[in-house]
Amino acid sequence: MSRVALARRRSKVFLLVDNMLVVMGFFVVFPLISIHFVEQLGWAALMVGIALGLRQLIQQGLGIFGGAIADRFGAKPLIVIGMLMRAAGFACMALAHQPWLLWLACMLSGLGGTLFDPPRSALVMKLVRARERGRFFSLLMMQDSAGAVIGALIGSWLLAWDFRLVCWVGAGVFVLAALFNAIWLPAWRISTERVAMREGLKRVWHDKRFRLYVLTLTGYYILAVQVMLMLPVMVNQVAGAPAAVKWMYAIEAMLSLTLLYPLARWSEKHFRLEQRLMAGLTLMTFSLLPIGMTHDLTALFTLIAVFYLGSIIAEPARETLSAALASARSRGSYMGFSRLGLALGGLIGYSGGGWMFDMGQQLSLPELPWILLSSIGLVTLLALWRQFQPRDVAPAILSS
């Protein structure tokens, strides 16, 4: 094996270990926030939704600045500082006894993600060849699912003792991740040239095709973020016990570990990336529609399984398409800007989802939020279809 090939293999191993730590640390805490503050403490879902939405908006909405800074100074310092900031946010969350403290903790956690998330994505673009990215993103998603289950299991077990212990363990995992990067991550440059922040921001903003694609994904993320807010609450209500939430993530892990990679390999040979994205979004959209009318746990888990199936079809295609449309001259800026759809979708999905859930309960219309979410999914499908008609986008770019 050549020295270059060996270096690429080692870099992939590093990326996988780093990703496992980040995913586990995140899922120890965040899936249990809505259960602890809404179900256990009786807070309004809107208050918790605002907190989760603030984290999403700050982390993803300011990601373009984190990416631009990484283009200028490199990935390592931002990743280490960002992970320590995420740990501090979790520590603050352990002390939250009023909504404003939870908001502050989520904002601090989001700022940390703003620093470490875009350069980590840019490192994947740099270290993984273009023809291998789709498969590598699928591997990362499989790992995400396994890490989510492990993290949720640990968090659910700790929640039986004390939510503060959940937060402290999550903070400890991110401190460990920061040390791992500080010791083992080389001082790599993530773009082909050292770009001034203003220049990187200017390039991505004037890329109309990329900008339209990113903003269109807002609707996709409004649906996707419900795995952190309304789906756990719904599972808890139907099952009558917060411990049932771990089975929701177990379903995701089982589907991802058995189907994600084979589906990615098969679909990349037969379908364009945007077709795979829209097919997955279709399943996500129609699986949410009946959830508000479901009172049986088996039926609910079946619908959630269909939702996850759509996600594992759509997500590798979405990430690979983002990388294909990005410029190698400003990887950090492009990957940071690509998170803007997630920022807007997260803010609307969390705060709007919490508001819709409260309204549905007050009006005795529990199906209301799920009907509205499905409508958003349909509008997003139409927008993607119009944007990626063959005459508008070159097949060479959209092929995997």
C-alpha positions in Angstrom: 0.0 0.0 0.0 1.4 3.4 -1.0 2.1 6.1 1.6 -0.8 8.2 0.3 -3.3 5.4 0.4 -2.2 4.5 4.0 -2.6 8.2 5.0 -6.1 8.3 3.5 -7.1 5.1 5.3 -5.8 6.4 8.7 -7.6 9.7 8.1 -10.9 7.8 7.5 -10.4 5.9 10.8 -9.8 9.2 12.6 -13.0 10.7 11.1 -15.0 7.7 12.2 -13.7 7.7 15.8 -14.3 11.5 16.0 -17.8 11.1 14.6 -18.7 8.4 17.1 -17.7 10.5 20.1 -19.6 13.6 18.8 -22.8 11.6 18.1 -22.7 9.7 21.4 -22.2 12.9 23.4 -25.0 14.6 21.6 -27.6 11.8 21.9 -26.9 11.2 25.6 -28.5 14.6 26.2 -30.7 16.0 23.5 -33.4 13.4 22.9 -34.2 13.6 26.6 -34.5 17.4 26.9 -38.2 17.4 25.7 -39.0 14.4 27.9 -37.4 15.9 31.1 -38.7 19.5 30.7 -42.1 18.8 29.1 -43.2 15.5 30.5 -41.4 15.4 33.9 -41.3 19.1 34.8 -44.5 20.2 33.0 -43.1 23.0 31.0 -44.9 24.1 27.8 -43.6 22.4 24.7 -43.2 25.8 23.1 -40.7 26.9 25.7 -38.6 23.7 25.1 -39.1 24.1 21.4 -37.7 27.6 21.5 -34.6 26.3 23.3 -34.0 23.5 20.8 -34.7 25.9 17.9 -32.2 28.5 19.2 -29.5 25.8 19.3 -30.3 24.8 15.8 -30.5 28.4 14.5 -27.2 29.4 16.1 -25.2 26.3 15.2 -26.4 26.1 11.6 -27.3 29.7 10.9 -23.8 31.0 11.9 -22.1 27.9 10.4 -21.0 29.9 7.4 -18.9 32.1 9.6 -17.4 29.1 11.4 -16.6 27.6 8.0 -15.1 30.9 6.7 -12.8 31.1 9.8 -11.7 27.5 9.3 -10.8 28.4 5.6 -8.6 31.1 7.0 -7.0 29.4 10.1 -7.5 25.7 9.6 -9.8 23.1 11.2 -8.0 22.1 14.4 -8.3 25.1 16.6 -12.0 25.6 15.8 -12.9 22.0 16.4 -11.2 21.8 19.8 -12.6 25.1 21.0 -16.1 24.3 19.7 -16.2 20.9 21.4 -15.2 22.5 24.7 -17.9 25.1 24.3 -20.5 22.3 23.7 -19.3 20.7 26.9 -19.8 24.0 28.7 -23.3 24.2 27.3 -24.2 20.8 28.6 -22.8 21.7 32.0 -25.0 24.8 32.1 -28.0 22.7 31.1 -27.6 20.6 34.3 -28.3 23.8 36.3 -31.4 24.9 34.2 -34.4 25.4 36.4 -36.0 28.3 34.4 -36.6 28.6 30.6 -34.0 31.3 30.1 -31.3 29.1 31.6 -32.2 26.3 29.2 -32.1 28.8 26.3 -28.7 30.0 27.4 -27.4 26.4 27.6 -28.7 25.6 24.2 -27.3 28.8 22.7 -23.8 27.9 24.2 -24.1 24.4 22.8 -25.1 25.8 19.4 -22.1 28.2 19.4 -19.8 25.3 20.0 -21.4 23.4 17.1 -20.9 26.5 14.9 -17.2 26.2 15.4 -16.6 22.5 15.0 -19.3 21.3 12.6 -18.4 23.0 9.3 -14.7 22.2 9.5 -15.4 18.5 10.3 -17.6 18.3 7.2 -15.0 20.0 5.1 -12.4 17.5 6.3 -14.6 14.7 4.9 -14.6 16.5 1.5 -10.8 16.9 1.7 -9.8 13.5 2.8 -12.4 11.3 1.0 -12.3 11.0 -2.8 -15.3 12.3 -4.7 -16.3 8.8 -6.0 -16.2 7.4 -2.4 -18.1 10.1 -0.7 -21.5 8.6 -1.1 -20.5 5.4 0.5 -18.5 7.1 3.2 -21.5 9.3 4.1 -23.5 6.1 4.3 -21.0 4.6 6.8 -21.1 7.8 8.8 -24.9 7.6 8.9 -24.7 4.0 10.0 -22.4 5.0 12.8 -24.7 7.9 13.6 -27.5 5.5 14.2 -25.4 3.2 16.4 -24.1 6.1 18.3 -27.6 7.5 18.7 -28.9 4.3 20.2 -25.9 3.9 22.5 -26.2 7.6 23.6 -30.0 7.4 24.1 -29.6 4.1 26.1 -27.0 5.7 28.4 -29.1 8.9 28.7 -32.3 7.0 29.4 -30.6 4.9 32.1 -29.0 8.0 33.7 -32.4 9.9 33.5 -33.8 7.4 36.0 -31.2 8.8 38.5 -31.0 12.5 37.7 -31.1 14.7 34.6 -28.1 16.6 35.9 -26.1 13.4 35.6 -27.2 13.0 32.0 -25.8 16.5 31.2 -22.5 15.9 33.1 -21.9 12.7 31.2 -22.6 14.4 27.8 -20.2 17.2 28.7 -17.6 14.6 29.6 -17.9 12.9 26.3 -17.3 16.3 24.5 -14.3 17.0 26.6 -12.9 13.6 25.6 -13.6 14.4 21.9 -11.8 17.8 22.3 -8.7 16.0 23.7 -8.8 13.4 20.9 -8.8 16.2 18.3 -6.1 18.2 20.1 -3.8 15.2 20.2 -4.4 13.4 17.0 -5.8 15.9 14.4 -3.0 17.3 12.2 -3.1 21.0 11.4 -4.7 20.4 8.0 -5.8 23.1 5.7 -9.4 22.3 4.5 -9.4 24.4 1.3 -7.2 24.4 -1.8 -6.1 27.9 -1.0 -6.0 30.2 2.0 -9.1 32.4 1.6 -10.0 35.6 3.4 -13.3 35.3 5.3 -15.0 38.0 3.2 -13.9 36.3 -0.1 -15.2 32.9 1.0 -18.5 34.3 2.1 -18.8 36.2 -1.2 -18.2 33.2 -3.3 -20.8 31.0 -1.7 -23.4 33.8 -1.6 -23.1 34.5 -5.3 -23.5 30.8 -6.2 -27.2 30.9 -7.0 -27.6 27.2 -7.6 -26.1 26.3 -4.3 -28.0 29.0 -2.4 -31.4 27.9 -3.8 -30.7 24.3 -3.0 -29.7 25.0 0.6 -32.8 27.2 1.2 -35.1 24.6 -0.3 -33.9 22.1 2.3 -35.5 24.2 5.0 -38.7 22.2 4.6 -36.9 18.9 4.7 -35.3 19.8 8.0 -38.6 20.9 9.5 -39.7 17.3 9.2 -36.3 15.8 10.2 -35.9 17.6 13.5 -39.1 16.1 14.9 -37.0 13.1 16.0 -35.8 15.4 18.8 -39.1 17.0 19.8 -42.5 15.7 18.8 -41.7 12.0 18.0 -40.1 11.4 21.5 -43.1 13.1 23.2 -45.5 11.1 21.1 -43.8 7.8 22.0 -43.8 8.8 25.7 -47.5 9.6 25.6 -48.5 6.4 23.8 -46.2 4.1 25.8 -46.7 5.9 29.1 -42.9 5.7 30.0 -39.9 7.7 28.8 -37.8 4.5 28.6 -39.7 3.6 25.4 -37.9 6.4 23.6 -34.8 4.2 23.4 -36.7 1.8 21.2 -37.4 4.5 18.7 -33.6 5.0 18.2 -33.1 1.2 18.2 -35.4 1.0 15.2 -33.3 3.6 13.4 -30.2 1.7 14.3 -31.5 -1.6 13.0 -32.7 -0.1 9.7 -29.5 1.9 9.2 -27.2 -1.0 10.0 -29.0 -3.5 7.8 -30.3 -1.3 4.9 -28.5 2.0 4.7 -25.3 0.9 2.9 -26.9 -1.7 0.6 -29.6 0.9 -0.4 -26.9 3.5 -1.0 -24.8 1.2 -3.2 -27.9 0.0 -5.2 -29.5 3.4 -5.6 -26.3 5.2 -6.7 -26.2 2.9 -9.7 -29.8 3.5 -10.8 -30.9 6.9 -9.7 -29.6 10.5 -9.6 -28.9 12.1 -6.2 -31.8 14.4 -6.4 -34.2 11.5 -7.2 -33.0 9.7 -4.1 -33.4 12.8 -2.0 -37.0 13.3 -3.2 -37.9 9.6 -2.8 -36.7 9.6 0.9 -38.6 12.9 1.6 -41.8 11.3 0.1 -41.6 8.5 2.6 -40.9 10.9 5.5 -43.9 13.1 4.5 -46.5 10.4 4.3 -45.4 8.6 7.4 -46.0 11.6 9.5 -49.6 12.2 8.3 -51.3 9.4 10.4 -49.3 9.8 13.6 -51.7 12.1 15.3 -54.5 9.5 14.9 -52.3 6.7 16.3 -52.9 5.3 19.8 -51.2 1.9 19.4 -47.5 1.7 20.2 -46.8 -0.9 17.5 -48.5 1.2 14.8 -46.6 4.3 16.0 -43.3 2.4 15.8 -44.2 1.2 12.3 -44.8 4.7 11.1 -41.6 5.9 12.7 -39.8 3.0 10.9 -41.1 4.3 7.6 -40.0 7.8 8.5 -36.5 6.5 9.3 -36.4 4.5 6.1 -37.1 7.7 4.2 -34.3 9.4 6.1 -31.7 6.8 5.3 -32.6 7.0 1.6 -32.5 10.8 1.6 -29.7 11.8 3.9 -26.6 10.3 2.1 -27.9 11.7 -1.2 -28.4 15.2 0.4 -25.0 15.3 1.9 -23.3 14.0 -1.3 -25.2 16.5 -3.4 -24.1 19.3 -1.1 -20.5 18.3 -1.5 -20.9 17.9 -5.3 -22.2 21.4 -5.6 -19.6 23.0 -3.3 -16.4 24.7 -4.5 -13.1 23.1 -3.4 -11.6 26.6 -3.2 -13.8 27.5 -0.2 -14.9 24.2 1.3 -15.4 25.6 4.8 -17.6 28.5 3.6 -19.7 26.2 1.4 -20.2 23.6 4.1 -21.0 26.3 6.7 -23.6 27.9 4.3 -25.1 24.4 3.6 -26.2 24.3 7.2 -28.4 27.4 6.8 -31.4 25.3 5.6 -30.9 23.2 8.8 -30.8 26.4 10.8 -34.1 27.7 9.5 -35.7 24.3 9.4 -34.6 23.6 13.0 -35.9 27.0 14.3 -39.3 26.6 12.5 -39.5 22.8 13.2 -38.7 23.1 16.9 -40.5 26.3 17.9 -43.3 25.8 15.4 -43.6 22.1 16.2 -43.9 22.9 19.9 -46.5 25.6 19.2 -48.5 23.2 16.9 -48.3 20.4 19.5 -49.6 22.7 22.3 -52.4 24.0 20.0 -53.4 20.5 19.0 -53.7 19.5 22.7 -55.7 22.7 23.5 -58.1 22.3 20.6 -58.4 18.5 21.1 -57.0 18.1 17.6 -53.8 15.9 18.1 -53.6 15.3 14.4 -53.2 19.0 13.6 -49.4 19.3 13.8 -48.8 16.1 11.8 -51.1 17.3 9.0 -49.3 20.6 8.8 -45.9 18.9 8.8 -47.0 16.7 5.9 -48.2 19.7 4.0 -44.7 21.3 4.4 -43.1 18.1 3.1 -45.3 18.2 0.0 -44.4 21.8 -0.7 -40.7 21.0 -0.3 -41.0 18.1 -2.8 -42.6 20.3 -5.4 -39.8 22.9 -4.9 -37.1 20.2 -5.3 -38.7 18.8 -8.4 -38.8 22.2 -10.1 -35.3 23.0 -9.1 -33.7 19.8 -10.3 -35.5 19.1 -13.6 -32.9 17.6 -16.0 -32.9 20.7 -18.3 -31.8 22.9 -15.3 -29.0 20.8 -13.8 -26.2 19.0 -15.6 -26.4 15.2 -15.1 -22.7 15.0 -14.5 -23.1 17.1 -11.3 -26.1 15.2 -10.0 -24.8 11.7 -10.7 -23.2 9.9 -7.8 
